[in-house]
Structure formats: structure tokens, C-alpha cells
Amino acid sequence: MTYENGQLAIVAPNSTLSDILHAVHNQTGANMPGANERVVSSFGPGPARDVLTSLLNGSHFNYVMVGSVADPNAVAQVILTPRAGGETPPTVQAGQAAGLPIRPRVAPQPYPQPQVQNQMPVEEPGSSDGMEEEDASQDTNVDNGVDQGAPEPGQGTEGQNPNQPVVKTPEQLLQELQRQQQMVQQQQQQQRSGQQQQQPQAVTPTPPPDSRPQPR
């Protein structure tokens, strides 16, 4: 690693990221965190901020670099946070001078494409005439008082399911109850008349004739 005239160069044949950042700290004086990730590449020479950006972009860490007030291209501190996985989020750099607000890099958003409104289908001339004739025939049926959906008299029970129970009117239920009461009364009368015939009739004894002589 070399750092001359503000130009940083890193050559890492097989080094850990922690060793590289530690060497950067020794050369530049910037505060660097530790990381055990291995690096096999070379970066620079160039400004320390650009070289560290190239180095950390290929790592598994999100980073924030804090610039120096004395040198805009220098780096005063680097903060690393482990990535949660998945797609690499955009890197975030601090301002060139210490104390400036951090401005994240925002990926350009594609322009929204104009939406094409659905056009109303064009009706053919023949179809509209047919619909008008059909509506006119329906209106004629309604005016004549003909209800095509209503059953004609005498046809209401033909389409019924034979297994479906028949709903009785209150008059039919009353007549059925009266017939049941009459049947019960007839049975009770028959039972009473049978019991009377089976009972033995009482026989009144006849007194014997008087054999005493009657006075004359």
C-alpha cells in the first residue's frame, strides 16, 4: 500500500479487509473498523475517497465515509455495517467536509409510461337495430299483460317435486284436526257400548207364593 501526495494505492493479493483498512489507517490516519472479509484485487492510485469507495463497493458491508475539513479528497472516518443479504443496496458517502449532512445516492427512477385508455367497442349498425327490435317486442308483451315467467292456471303442480312436502293452508289443517277429533269420539263411543254389553244384568228374585189360608 502506498499513499503519496494524496494518492492512495492498494494491492491486495490475498488479504483481509481488516488488514487493508488497518493499513489505510496507518497511512492516512483515518479511523477504520475491523472486518474479516478477504480481498484479492488492486485499487488506485487515486484519491483516498475514490479508492476506498472502489474497495468497499465489492465487500459485504454498507459504509459511510466522513470527509476531512482540511482536504476535500481525504477521509477522516469510515463506518461499516453488515448487509442483510439480497441485492446490494446503494452505497452512502458522507460529505467532503466533516459535519455536512449525508446524502445517499439515489438510483434514477424510470419515467412512467403513459397509460392507454381502453376504447369503447364500436357497435355494428345491424346489431343496434336488432337490439331495438328485441326491446320493442318485450315492451309489447308487458303492455299486453302477458307474463312469460308466470305459470298458467292448472300447471302449477306439474313441475313440483313429488318428494317435496305439500304446504297445507290453515283451513286444511283445521279440517284435519276436526276429522281426528271425530275419529277419537267414535272410538270412545264404541268402547263404551262394548263395555255395557259385557256387564251382567242383575236378576230380581221372585218371592214364593203365600201358602197360608186366607181368612174368609
KEKE-3310 file (N, C-alpha, C; in steps of 0.2 Angstrom, whole numbers, plus 5000, padded with zeros to 4 digits):
npx = (5004:5003:5004:5005:5007:4993:4988:4981:4985:4981:4986:4981:4984:4980:4972:4965:4950:4951:4964:4968:4961:4966:4979:4977:4973:4985:4992:4984:4978:4965:4950:4947:4936:4936:4936:4933:4933:4940:4951:4955:4963:4967:4968:4968:4982:4974:4963:4960:4947:4940:4947:4945:4931:4930:4935:4927:4914:4914:4913:4905:4898:4889:4893:4899:4907:4917:4922:4936:4940:4951:4956:4948:4948:4952:4950:4942:4935:4928:4913:4907:4893:4886:4878:4861:4859:4854:4850:4862:4862:4862:4877:4883:4889:4898:4898:4911:4917:4919:4904:4895:4879:4874:4872:4862:4865:4854:4846:4842:4825:4814:4805:4787:4777:4765:4748:4737:4720:4706:4697:4680:4671:4666:4650:4641:4630:4620:4618:4613:4601:4594:4594:4585:4573:4571:4569:4558:4549:4548:4543:4530:4525:4524:4515:4503:4500:4505:4514:4528:4535:4526:4517:4503:4486:4482:4494:4503:4506:4512:4526:4531:4541:4539:4543:4544:4537:4520:4513:4501:4486:4479:4465:4464:4472:4464:4452:4458:4461:4448:4443:4451:4447:4434:4435:4442:4431:4422:4428:4429:4415:4412:4420:4414:4400:4403:4408:4397:4388:4395:4394:4386:4368:4358:4347:4331:4325:4310:4297:4291:4275:4261:4257:4248:4232:4219:4209:4192)
npy = (4994:5011:5029:5043:5061:5063:5053:5037:5020:5003:4986:4970:4955:4943:4947:4951:4961:4969:4970:4978:4990:4993:4996:5007:5016:5017:5024:5035:5040:5039:5034:5017:5003:4986:4971:4955:4950:4943:4950:4951:4959:4975:4992:5009:5020:5034:5047:5045:5044:5040:5028:5020:5019:5011:4999:4996:4994:4982:4974:4965:4974:4989:5006:5021:5036:5049:5065:5076:5092:5099:5093:5090:5078:5069:5056:5055:5047:5030:5021:5005:4994:4978:4970:4965:4955:4948:4959:4971:4986:5003:5013:5024:5039:5051:5069:5079:5088:5087:5086:5090:5086:5069:5063:5051:5040:5040:5029:5032:5035:5026:5034:5036:5027:5032:5029:5019:5022:5012:5009:5012:4998:4998:4998:4988:4993:4984:4976:4985:4988:4976:4975:4985:4981:4969:4975:4982:4972:4966:4976:4976:4964:4966:4977:4971:4963:4950:4939:4930:4922:4918:4904:4896:4894:4879:4872:4873:4863:4854:4854:4852:4845:4828:4822:4833:4841:4845:4860:4865:4874:4885:4882:4869:4862:4864:4857:4844:4842:4842:4831:4821:4823:4818:4805:4800:4802:4793:4781:4781:4780:4768:4759:4762:4757:4743:4739:4741:4731:4719:4719:4710:4708:4712:4701:4701:4693:4682:4682:4668:4660:4664:4652:4651:4650:4661:4672:4671)
npz = (5000:4996:4999:4993:4991:4992:4985:4985:4984:4983:4984:4985:4986:4993:5005:5021:5023:5035:5038:5027:5029:5041:5037:5029:5039:5045:5035:5032:5043:5046:5055:5055:5054:5060:5049:5043:5030:5015:5003:4986:4975:4966:4969:4964:4959:4967:4973:4990:4995:4983:4980:4992:4990:4979:4984:4995:4989:4983:4994:5008:5015:5021:5020:5027:5023:5031:5027:5027:5034:5031:5019:5005:4997:5006:5019:5034:5043:5043:5042:5045:5041:5042:5028:5025:5017:5000:4987:4983:4992:4988:4990:5003:5006:5016:5017:5009:5018:5036:5046:5037:5030:5027:5011:5003:4989:4976:4965:4948:4944:4933:4920:4921:4910:4898:4901:4891:4887:4888:4873:4869:4862:4845:4839:4828:4814:4811:4823:4833:4828:4829:4843:4846:4840:4848:4861:4858:4856:4869:4876:4871:4875:4889:4889:4885:4896:4897:4906:4904:4912:4922:4928:4920:4924:4932:4929:4939:4948:4941:4938:4951:4963:4967:4979:4988:5002:5004:5007:5018:5020:5032:5033:5029:5038:5050:5046:5046:5059:5065:5059:5065:5079:5078:5074:5086:5095:5090:5092:5106:5110:5104:5112:5125:5122:5120:5133:5141:5136:5140:5154:5167:5169:5182:5191:5197:5212:5212:5224:5234:5232:5243:5255:5266:5273:5268:5277:5278)
capx = (5000:5006:5000:5009:5004:4986:4986:4981:4986:4980:4987:4979:4984:4975:4972:4958:4948:4953:4971:4969:4958:4971:4985:4974:4973:4992:4994:4980:4976:4958:4948:4944:4933:4938:4932:4937:4932:4946:4951:4960:4962:4971:4964:4972:4982:4969:4961:4959:4940:4938:4950:4941:4924:4930:4937:4921:4909:4914:4913:4898:4896:4887:4898:4898:4914:4917:4927:4940:4939:4957:4957:4941:4948:4954:4944:4943:4932:4924:4909:4904:4888:4885:4872:4856:4858:4850:4853:4867:4859:4866:4882:4881:4895:4897:4900:4918:4919:4916:4899:4890:4874:4875:4867:4863:4865:4848:4846:4837:4818:4811:4799:4781:4774:4758:4743:4732:4714:4703:4692:4674:4670:4661:4644:4639:4624:4615:4617:4609:4594:4591:4593:4580:4568:4570:4567:4551:4544:4547:4538:4523:4522:4522:4509:4498:4499:4507:4520:4530:4538:4521:4514:4496:4482:4482:4500:4507:4508:4515:4533:4534:4545:4534:4546:4543:4531:4515:4512:4494:4483:4476:4458:4465:4474:4458:4448:4461:4460:4441:4442:4454:4443:4428:4438:4443:4425:4419:4432:4427:4408:4412:4422:4409:4395:4405:4408:4390:4386:4399:4392:4380:4362:4355:4341:4327:4322:4303:4295:4287:4268:4259:4253:4244:4225:4217:4203:4186)
capy = (5000:5017:5035:5049:5067:5062:5047:5030:5014:4997:4980:4965:4948:4939:4950:4953:4968:4972:4972:4983:4996:4995:4999:5013:5020:5019:5029:5041:5042:5039:5029:5012:4997:4979:4966:4948:4948:4943:4954:4949:4964:4981:4998:5015:5025:5039:5050:5040:5043:5036:5021:5016:5018:5005:4994:4994:4993:4975:4970:4963:4979:4995:5010:5029:5039:5056:5068:5080:5099:5101:5091:5088:5072:5064:5053:5056:5041:5025:5017:4999:4990:4972:4970:4960:4950:4950:4964:4976:4992:5009:5015:5030:5043:5057:5075:5080:5091:5085:5090:5090:5081:5063:5062:5045:5040:5038:5027:5035:5031:5027:5039:5032:5027:5034:5023:5019:5021:5007:5012:5008:4995:5001:4993:4987:4995:4979:4974:4990:4988:4970:4976:4989:4977:4965:4979:4984:4966:4965:4981:4974:4959:4969:4981:4966:4960:4943:4937:4924:4918:4916:4898:4896:4890:4871:4870:4875:4857:4849:4855:4852:4838:4823:4821:4839:4841:4849:4865:4865:4880:4884:4879:4862:4860:4864:4851:4838:4841:4840:4824:4817:4823:4814:4798:4799:4802:4787:4776:4781:4778:4761:4756:4762:4752:4736:4738:4740:4724:4714:4719:4705:4711:4710:4697:4702:4686:4682:4679:4662:4661:4663:4646:4652:4651:4667:4672:4672)
capz = (5000:4996:5000:4992:4988:4992:4980:4988:4980:4987:4981:4990:4983:4997:5012:5024:5023:5041:5037:5022:5032:5046:5034:5027:5045:5047:5030:5031:5050:5046:5059:5051:5058:5058:5045:5042:5024:5012:4996:4981:4970:4967:4968:4963:4963:4966:4979:4995:4995:4977:4981:4997:4988:4975:4988:4999:4984:4982:5000:5010:5020:5019:5023:5027:5024:5033:5024:5031:5033:5028:5012:5002:4995:5012:5023:5041:5046:5039:5047:5041:5044:5038:5024:5027:5011:4995:4982:4986:4992:4986:4995:5006:5007:5019:5014:5009:5025:5042:5049:5032:5030:5022:5005:5000:4981:4974:4959:4944:4943:4926:4918:4920:4904:4898:4901:4886:4889:4884:4869:4868:4856:4840:4838:4821:4813:4812:4830:4836:4825:4832:4850:4847:4839:4854:4866:4857:4857:4876:4879:4869:4880:4895:4889:4884:4902:4897:4910:4901:4918:4927:4926:4918:4929:4931:4928:4945:4952:4937:4939:4958:4965:4971:4986:4992:5006:5002:5012:5019:5022:5039:5033:5028:5045:5054:5044:5048:5066:5066:5057:5070:5084:5077:5075:5093:5099:5088:5096:5113:5110:5103:5118:5130:5121:5121:5140:5143:5134:5143:5161:5169:5171:5189:5191:5204:5214:5213:5231:5233:5233:5251:5256:5271:5271:5269:5281:5274)
cpx = (5004:5001:5005:5006:4996:4983:4987:4981:4985:4981:4986:4979:4980:4976:4965:4957:4950:4960:4972:4966:4963:4977:4983:4974:4980:4994:4991:4978:4968:4956:4944:4941:4937:4933:4936:4936:4939:4945:4957:4959:4967:4967:4969:4977:4976:4968:4959:4951:4938:4941:4946:4934:4924:4931:4930:4915:4908:4914:4905:4896:4894:4892:4896:4905:4913:4923:4931:4939:4945:4958:4951:4942:4951:4948:4946:4940:4928:4920:4906:4898:4887:4878:4868:4856:4854:4853:4857:4863:4864:4871:4880:4888:4894:4899:4908:4921:4915:4910:4894:4885:4875:4870:4868:4862:4858:4848:4840:4831:4816:4805:4793:4778:4767:4753:4738:4725:4710:4697:4686:4673:4664:4656:4643:4632:4618:4613:4612:4602:4590:4590:4586:4573:4566:4567:4559:4546:4543:4543:4531:4521:4520:4516:4503:4496:4501:4514:4522:4533:4533:4518:4506:4492:4481:4488:4505:4510:4512:4523:4536:4537:4540:4536:4545:4537:4526:4513:4504:4492:4480:4469:4459:4468:4468:4453:4451:4460:4453:4440:4445:4450:4437:4430:4439:4436:4421:4422:4430:4420:4408:4415:4417:4403:4397:4406:4402:4387:4389:4397:4386:4374:4360:4348:4337:4324:4314:4301:4290:4279:4266:4255:4248:4236:4223:4210:4197:4182)
cpy = (5006:5023:5041:5055:5066:5057:5041:5025:5007:4991:4974:4958:4943:4941:4951:4960:4972:4974:4978:4990:4998:4998:5006:5018:5022:5024:5035:5044:5042:5033:5023:5006:4991:4975:4961:4946:4948:4946:4952:4954:4970:4987:5004:5015:5030:5042:5044:5039:5039:5029:5017:5015:5012:4999:4991:4992:4985:4970:4968:4968:4986:5000:5017:5032:5047:5059:5073:5087:5101:5099:5088:5080:5067:5062:5053:5050:5037:5021:5011:4996:4984:4972:4964:4954:4952:4955:4969:4983:4998:5011:5022:5033:5049:5063:5075:5083:5088:5089:5091:5085:5075:5063:5056:5045:5037:5036:5030:5031:5032:5031:5034:5033:5029:5028:5024:5018:5016:5010:5008:5005:4998:4996:4993:4990:4990:4976:4979:4990:4982:4971:4980:4985:4972:4969:4981:4978:4964:4970:4979:4969:4962:4973:4976:4962:4952:4943:4930:4919:4916:4909:4899:4892:4883:4868:4871:4869:4852:4848:4854:4845:4834:4822:4827:4839:4846:4854:4866:4872:4879:4881:4871:4859:4859:4858:4845:4837:4839:4833:4819:4817:4818:4807:4796:4798:4795:4781:4775:4778:4770:4757:4756:4757:4745:4735:4737:4733:4719:4714:4714:4710:4708:4707:4698:4695:4687:4679:4673:4663:4660:4657:4646:4653:4658:4668:4674:4677)
cpz = (5000:4996:4999:4988:4987:4988:4984:4983:4985:4982:4986:4986:4986:5004:5014:5023:5029:5041:5032:5025:5038:5043:5031:5033:5046:5042:5031:5038:5051:5051:5055:5056:5056:5054:5043:5035:5020:5005:4992:4975:4971:4965:4968:4958:4961:4973:4984:4996:4989:4978:4986:4994:4983:4979:4992:4995:4983:4988:5002:5016:5017:5023:5022:5028:5026:5031:5029:5029:5029:5021:5010:5000:5000:5015:5030:5045:5042:5044:5042:5045:5040:5034:5026:5022:5006:4990:4986:4986:4990:4991:4997:5008:5011:5015:5014:5015:5030:5044:5043:5032:5025:5017:5002:4992:4980:4967:4955:4943:4936:4925:4918:4913:4903:4897:4895:4888:4885:4880:4869:4862:4851:4838:4831:4820:4814:4819:4834:4834:4828:4839:4851:4845:4845:4860:4865:4858:4865:4879:4877:4873:4886:4895:4888:4890:4902:4901:4908:4907:4922:4924:4924:4923:4927:4930:4934:4948:4948:4937:4946:4959:4969:4978:4990:4996:5004:5008:5012:5022:5029:5039:5032:5035:5050:5052:5046:5055:5068:5064:5063:5077:5084:5077:5082:5097:5097:5092:5103:5114:5109:5109:5124:5129:5122:5129:5143:5141:5138:5151:5162:5171:5178:5188:5198:5206:5215:5220:5229:5235:5241:5251:5262:5269:5273:5273:5276:5277)
residu = (MET:THR:TYR:GLU:ASN:GLY:GLN:LEU:ALA:ILE:VAL:ALA:PRO:ASN:SER:THR:LEU:SER:ASP:ILE:LEU:HIS:ALA:VAL:HIS:ASN:GLN:THR:GLY:ALA:ASN:MET:PRO:GLY:ALA:ASN:GLU:ARG:VAL:VAL:SER:SER:PHE:GLY:PRO:GLY:PRO:ALA:ARG:ASP:VAL:LEU:THR:SER:LEU:LEU:ASN:GLY:SER:HIS:PHE:ASN:TYR:VAL:MET:VAL:GLY:SER:VAL:ALA:ASP:PRO:ASN:ALA:VAL:ALA:GLN:VAL:ILE:LEU:THR:PRO:ARG:ALA:GLY:GLY:GLU:THR:PRO:PRO:THR:VAL:GLN:ALA:GLY:GLN:ALA:ALA:GLY:LEU:PRO:ILE:ARG:PRO:ARG:VAL:ALA:PRO:GLN:PRO:TYR:PRO:GLN:PRO:GLN:VAL:GLN:ASN:GLN:MET:PRO:VAL:GLU:GLU:PRO:GLY:SER:SER:ASP:GLY:MET:GLU:GLU:GLU:ASP:ALA:SER:GLN:ASP:THR:ASN:VAL:ASP:ASN:GLY:VAL:ASP:GLN:GLY:ALA:PRO:GLU:PRO:GLY:GLN:GLY:THR:GLU:GLY:GLN:ASN:PRO:ASN:GLN:PRO:VAL:VAL:LYS:THR:PRO:GLU:GLN:LEU:LEU:GLN:GLU:LEU:GLN:ARG:GLN:GLN:GLN:MET:VAL:GLN:GLN:GLN:GLN:GLN:GLN:GLN:ARG:SER:GLY:GLN:GLN:GLN:GLN:GLN:PRO:GLN:ALA:VAL:THR:PRO:THR:PRO:PRO:PRO:ASP:SER:ARG:PRO:GLN:PRO:ARG)
# end
